[in-house]
Amino acid sequence: MSATAQSPTESDDKQTRLLSYLREKAADGELYFKSKFIADDVELSTKEIGALMAKLSDSTEDIDLDIEKWSYTSATTWRVQRA
């Protein structure tokens, strides 16, 4: 495995951590955010968050969240809402 490749459990852990954060923050309604503003909270890089958000927004899995790429002004803004 190369130094940049991640094991499935590392990737799953990052996704689980991000989903938990999103569920908590969107519990009372909508959440709008840019990756750079939550990176420290979820202990992920902005690139990791962006990649996971794109994956989650296209996901057919039952994640109980509606995830939408909302706008782009110097960085992507994501909209998250409980499904």
Backbone as JSON, one array per atom type, in Angstrom:
{
  "sequence": "MSATAQSPTESDDKQTRLLSYLREKAADGELYFKSKFIADDVELSTKEIGALMAKLSDSTEDIDLDIEKWSYTSATTWRVQRA",
  "N": [[0.85, -1.17, 0.0], [0.55, 2.21, -0.84], [1.98, 5.27, 0.48], [0.06, 7.25, 0.42], [-2.33, 5.97, 0.12], [-5.34, 4.83, 1.68], [-6.51, 2.66, 4.21], [-9.51, 0.67, 4.15], [-10.81, 0.89, 6.66], [-9.78, 3.25, 7.76], [-10.8, 5.18, 6.0], [-13.55, 4.7, 6.35], [-13.77, 5.4, 9.04], [-13.23, 8.14, 8.94], [-15.38, 8.99, 7.38], [-17.52, 8.25, 9.06], [-17.0, 9.88, 11.27], [-17.35, 12.43, 10.11], [-20.06, 12.25, 9.28], [-21.34, 11.97, 11.78], [-20.79, 14.47, 12.91], [-22.16, 16.14, 11.08], [-24.81, 15.24, 11.38], [-25.3, 15.97, 14.04], [-25.01, 18.8, 13.95], [-26.99, 19.47, 12.11], [-29.29, 18.81, 13.34], [-31.38, 20.46, 14.27], [-32.34, 21.67, 12.01], [-31.34, 23.2, 8.95], [-27.95, 23.13, 7.75], [-25.33, 25.06, 6.68], [-22.16, 25.15, 5.25], [-18.6, 25.66, 4.76], [-15.85, 23.68, 3.9], [-13.37, 24.47, 5.04], [-14.08, 25.72, 7.39], [-14.96, 23.79, 9.14], [-13.0, 21.94, 9.37], [-11.1, 21.67, 11.51], [-12.82, 20.91, 13.57], [-13.69, 18.34, 12.84], [-11.37, 17.05, 12.47], [-10.16, 16.67, 9.94], [-8.73, 17.22, 6.68], [-9.39, 19.97, 4.42], [-9.56, 19.03, 1.83], [-10.09, 16.31, 2.23], [-12.61, 16.48, 3.44], [-14.11, 17.67, 1.37], [-13.95, 15.64, -0.61], [-15.24, 13.52, 0.72], [-17.77, 14.68, 1.14], [-18.69, 15.01, -1.49], [-18.84, 12.33, -2.22], [-20.77, 11.44, -0.35], [-22.97, 13.01, -1.09], [-23.66, 11.9, -3.49], [-24.34, 9.42, -2.74], [-26.21, 6.4, -2.42], [-26.79, 5.17, -0.17], [-28.54, 4.77, 2.94], [-28.37, 7.45, 4.69], [-29.7, 9.28, 6.18], [-29.58, 12.04, 5.74], [-29.92, 14.94, 3.73], [-27.82, 16.02, 1.31], [-26.33, 18.64, -0.34], [-24.61, 20.29, -2.91], [-24.23, 23.57, -2.61], [-23.35, 26.25, -3.34], [-20.67, 28.02, -5.04], [-18.19, 30.02, -4.11], [-15.22, 31.02, -3.99], [-14.83, 28.75, -2.5], [-16.45, 25.6, -2.07], [-19.75, 25.67, -0.88], [-21.66, 23.78, 1.25], [-24.88, 22.35, 1.74], [-26.71, 20.92, 4.27], [-29.22, 18.84, 5.51], [-31.57, 17.26, 7.64], [-33.01, 14.27, 6.52]],
  "CA": [[0.0, 0.0, 0.0], [1.37, 3.41, -0.91], [1.87, 6.15, 1.65], [-1.13, 8.08, 0.31], [-3.53, 5.13, 0.12], [-5.94, 4.65, 2.99], [-7.2, 1.39, 4.38], [-10.96, 0.87, 4.22], [-11.25, 1.3, 7.99], [-9.43, 4.67, 7.92], [-11.78, 5.93, 5.23], [-14.84, 4.53, 7.03], [-13.71, 6.17, 10.28], [-13.35, 9.55, 8.57], [-16.77, 9.21, 6.95], [-18.36, 8.14, 10.25], [-16.76, 11.09, 12.06], [-17.99, 13.54, 9.41], [-21.51, 12.06, 9.36], [-21.76, 12.26, 13.15], [-20.75, 15.92, 13.05], [-23.24, 16.71, 10.27], [-26.09, 14.91, 12.02], [-25.42, 16.79, 15.25], [-25.18, 20.21, 13.59], [-28.22, 19.65, 11.34], [-30.4, 18.24, 14.12], [-32.47, 21.42, 14.43], [-32.66, 22.33, 10.74], [-30.33, 23.17, 7.9], [-26.57, 23.51, 8.05], [-24.55, 25.51, 5.53], [-20.78, 25.29, 5.69], [-17.47, 25.45, 3.87], [-14.94, 22.7, 4.51], [-12.31, 25.08, 5.85], [-14.6, 26.16, 8.68], [-15.22, 22.65, 10.04], [-11.86, 21.02, 9.29], [-10.55, 21.41, 12.85], [-13.83, 20.22, 14.38], [-13.79, 16.91, 12.47], [-9.99, 16.57, 12.36], [-9.91, 16.26, 8.57], [-8.31, 18.32, 5.82], [-10.47, 20.47, 3.58], [-9.66, 18.12, 0.68], [-10.77, 15.09, 2.69], [-14.03, 16.81, 3.64], [-14.69, 17.85, 0.04], [-14.08, 14.33, -1.25], [-16.28, 12.77, 1.43], [-19.07, 15.32, 0.89], [-19.09, 14.65, -2.85], [-19.23, 10.92, -2.16], [-22.01, 11.33, 0.4], [-24.08, 13.63, -1.82], [-24.02, 10.97, -4.56], [-24.57, 8.12, -2.12], [-27.54, 5.82, -2.38], [-26.93, 4.58, 1.16], [-29.47, 5.46, 3.82], [-27.58, 8.21, 5.66], [-30.67, 10.15, 6.83], [-29.26, 13.43, 5.49], [-29.92, 15.45, 2.36], [-26.58, 16.77, 1.15], [-26.4, 19.33, -1.62], [-23.6, 21.31, -3.21], [-25.11, 24.73, -2.63], [-22.79, 27.32, -4.17], [-19.22, 28.07, -5.07], [-17.58, 31.34, -4.07], [-13.88, 30.78, -3.43], [-14.83, 27.38, -1.98], [-17.8, 25.04, -2.12], [-20.62, 25.72, 0.29], [-22.53, 22.61, 1.3], [-26.12, 22.45, 2.51], [-27.05, 19.63, 4.86], [-30.5, 18.87, 6.21], [-32.08, 15.94, 7.99], [-33.93, 13.74, 5.48]],
  "C": [[0.89, 1.23, 0.0], [1.12, 4.29, 0.32], [0.6, 6.99, 1.61], [-2.42, 7.27, 0.32], [-4.03, 4.95, 1.55], [-6.59, 3.28, 3.05], [-8.69, 1.67, 4.46], [-11.44, 1.36, 5.6], [-10.91, 2.76, 8.27], [-10.47, 5.54, 7.22], [-13.16, 5.87, 5.88], [-14.89, 5.36, 8.31], [-13.88, 7.66, 9.99], [-14.78, 9.88, 8.16], [-17.71, 9.18, 8.15], [-18.23, 9.39, 11.11], [-17.45, 12.3, 11.42], [-19.51, 13.44, 9.49], [-22.04, 12.38, 10.75], [-21.81, 13.76, 13.38], [-21.92, 16.56, 12.3], [-24.61, 16.45, 10.88], [-26.33, 15.79, 13.24], [-25.73, 18.24, 14.9], [-26.48, 20.47, 12.83], [-29.45, 19.15, 12.09], [-31.6, 19.17, 14.21], [-32.84, 22.14, 13.14], [-31.53, 22.17, 9.75], [-28.97, 23.61, 8.43], [-25.92, 23.9, 6.74], [-23.12, 25.68, 6.02], [-19.81, 25.17, 4.53], [-16.49, 24.56, 4.63], [-13.91, 23.33, 5.44], [-12.79, 25.51, 7.23], [-14.92, 25.02, 9.64], [-14.05, 21.69, 10.12], [-11.29, 20.68, 10.67], [-11.52, 20.62, 13.71], [-13.89, 18.72, 14.1], [-12.42, 16.27, 12.26], [-9.71, 15.95, 10.99], [-9.42, 17.47, 7.79], [-9.5, 18.78, 4.98], [-10.66, 19.58, 2.35], [-10.39, 16.84, 1.06], [-12.27, 15.33, 2.86], [-14.72, 16.95, 2.29], [-14.93, 16.53, -0.67], [-15.19, 13.51, -0.6], [-17.67, 13.35, 1.17], [-19.57, 15.0, -0.51], [-19.57, 13.21, -2.9], [-20.58, 10.76, -1.46], [-23.2, 11.93, -0.36], [-24.55, 12.75, -2.97], [-24.42, 9.6, -4.03], [-26.03, 7.68, -2.2], [-27.79, 5.14, -1.04], [-27.92, 5.41, 1.98], [-28.66, 6.16, 4.91], [-28.41, 9.22, 6.41], [-30.36, 11.65, 6.74], [-29.43, 13.75, 4.01], [-28.71, 16.34, 2.24], [-26.57, 17.34, -0.26], [-25.24, 20.31, -1.74], [-24.38, 22.58, -3.47], [-24.58, 25.85, -3.53], [-21.27, 27.23, -4.16], [-18.78, 29.53, -5.16], [-16.29, 31.19, -3.29], [-13.73, 29.41, -2.77], [-16.28, 26.89, -2.0], [-18.52, 25.23, -0.8], [-21.56, 24.53, 0.18], [-23.75, 22.9, 2.15], [-26.48, 21.05, 2.97], [-28.33, 19.8, 5.66], [-30.9, 17.44, 6.53], [-33.08, 15.5, 6.94], [-35.28, 13.44, 6.09]]
}
